[in-house]
Amino acid sequence: MAAGTAAALAFFSQESRVRAEGVGGLRVPAPVTMDSFFFGCELSGHTRSFTFKVEEEDDAEHVLALTMLCLTEGAKDECNVVEVVAQNHDHQEIAVPVANLKLSCQPMLSLDDFQLQPPVTFRLKSGSGPVRITGRHQIVTIGNDISEEEESEEEESEEEETELCPILPAKKHRGKP
């Protein structure tokens, strides 16, 4: 990958795909699938911003969990300020600086899964970089379809419940003294 270009990398890991249909005998109403992809982009004097966004028609929940920002080869000893532009709770765009990196004193910053909702734009506010941003793109999908086998099991259990006789109050017998 050429220096100064922004790129999003997505690698699918078979181990990262999880399907949960029930835990400890408890039944979950809909199956949940979680996928995790590697994310990375680079900001520099040539590419000062990168926007991470997802398809709006997608019904899945997307989270971008940032893990690290670091200066890479060719960085100068200057302040490199990286800011994140995203939406706040009122859906208004807000810009927040998340890192101030300098080669001689703080060349990298661990963000410990700093989670953001897309769309998110990363900007190199000052400095010439290059700054590498890494993290994970997590996608959580909740399935709405119930398999035919599960439907038939539900119907059978409902039929069993309706076949049971109601509990009647006990009859009192008067005993002879």
Residue pairs with C-beta under 8 A, 6 or more apart in sequence:
1 7
1 42
3 42
3 44
3 72
3 73
3 74
3 130
4 42
4 44
4 45
4 46
4 47
4 130
5 42
5 46
5 47
6 41
6 42
6 43
6 47
6 49
6 50
7 40
7 41
7 42
8 39
8 40
8 41
8 50
8 52
9 38
9 39
9 40
10 37
10 38
10 39
10 137
11 37
11 38
12 35
12 37
13 36
13 37
16 34
16 35
16 36
16 37
17 33
17 34
17 35
18 32
18 33
18 34
19 31
19 32
19 33
20 28
20 31
20 32
21 28
21 31
22 28
30 142
30 143
30 144
30 146
31 142
31 143
32 140
32 141
32 142
32 143
33 140
33 141
33 142
33 143
34 138
34 139
34 140
34 141
35 138
35 139
35 141
36 136
36 137
36 138
36 139
37 136
37 137
37 138
37 139
38 134
38 136
38 137
39 52
39 64
39 133
39 134
39 135
39 136
39 137
40 132
40 133
40 134
40 135
41 50
41 52
41 122
41 132
41 133
42 50
42 72
42 129
42 130
42 131
42 132
42 133
43 49
43 50
43 82
43 122
43 123
43 124
43 129
43 130
43 131
43 133
44 124
44 128
44 129
44 130
44 131
45 124
45 128
45 129
48 123
48 124
49 121
49 122
49 123
49 124
50 121
50 122
50 133
51 119
51 120
51 121
51 122
52 64
52 118
52 119
52 120
52 121
52 122
52 137
53 118
53 119
53 120
54 62
54 118
54 119
59 141
60 139
60 140
60 141
61 139
61 140
61 141
61 142
62 117
62 118
62 137
62 138
62 139
63 115
63 116
63 117
63 137
63 138
63 140
64 115
64 116
64 117
64 118
64 120
64 135
64 136
64 137
64 138
65 113
65 114
65 115
65 116
65 135
65 136
65 137
65 138
66 98
66 111
66 113
66 114
66 115
66 116
66 133
66 134
66 135
67 110
67 111
67 112
67 113
67 134
67 135
67 136
68 108
68 109
68 110
68 111
68 132
68 133
68 134
68 135
69 82
69 98
69 99
69 101
69 108
69 109
69 111
69 131
69 132
69 133
69 134
70 101
70 107
70 108
70 109
70 131
70 132
70 134
71 80
71 101
71 103
71 107
71 108
71 129
71 130
71 131
71 132
72 129
72 130
72 131
72 132
73 130
74 130
75 103
75 107
75 128
75 129
75 130
75 131
76 103
76 127
76 128
77 102
77 103
77 104
78 102
78 103
78 127
78 128
79 100
79 101
79 102
79 126
79 127
80 99
80 100
80 101
80 102
80 124
80 126
80 127
80 128
80 129
80 131
81 97
81 99
81 100
81 101
81 124
81 125
81 126
81 127
82 97
82 98
82 99
82 100
82 101
82 122
82 123
82 124
82 125
82 131
82 133
83 95
83 96
83 97
83 98
83 122
83 123
83 125
84 95
84 96
84 98
84 116
84 120
84 121
84 122
84 123
85 93
85 94
85 95
85 120
85 121
85 122
85 123
86 93
86 94
86 96
86 116
86 117
86 119
86 120
86 121
87 93
87 94
87 117
87 119
88 94
95 123
97 125
98 111
98 114
99 109
99 131
100 106
101 107
101 108
101 109
101 127
101 131
111 135
113 135
113 136
114 135
122 133
124 131
146 154
